[in-house]
Amino acid sequence: MTRSIPATSGVHHVGLTVPRLDTAQRFFEEALGFETIGGVADYPSAFLSDGAVMLTLWQAAEPKNAIAFDRRNNLGLHHLSLAIHPHGDLDALHEQLAEREDVRIEFAPESLGDGPTRHMMCAIPGGIRLELIAPAAA
């Protein structure tokens, strides 16, 4: 069997529709240190990066009529997972996020399966589920 070369080479960006662009943008900037690198005024959006991944946040046209995602019943994004910087501290980040009124912690840092990698899950402004993973040291 001949092995083919993949047609893709990683994630370019992840686009998220949010009910309040300003709130979601502020969360990524303040809580996670992302930098805003652009946007589109005609379709209210913000493009943010942490230097490794780019997120595009898009304002829902009618937030009051938007349907919240249900991970068990909707097709699409189940959650967004971001790796913690190798020198980062998942426990300290959890404490900071737990103090924010715009974040709901789903579970605190715990082992991922049987391995040394740890993760936590929360809902960010707008209700999108965010998993933060601290890979085990190599």
Secondary structure, DSSP 8 states (H G I E B T S, - for coil): ------S--S--EEEEEES-HHHHHHHHHHHH--EEEE--TTTTEEEEE-SS-EEEEEE-SSGGG-----TTT-SS-S-EEEE--TT--HHHHHHHHHT-TT-EEEEEEEESTTSS-EEEEEE-TTS-EEEEEE----
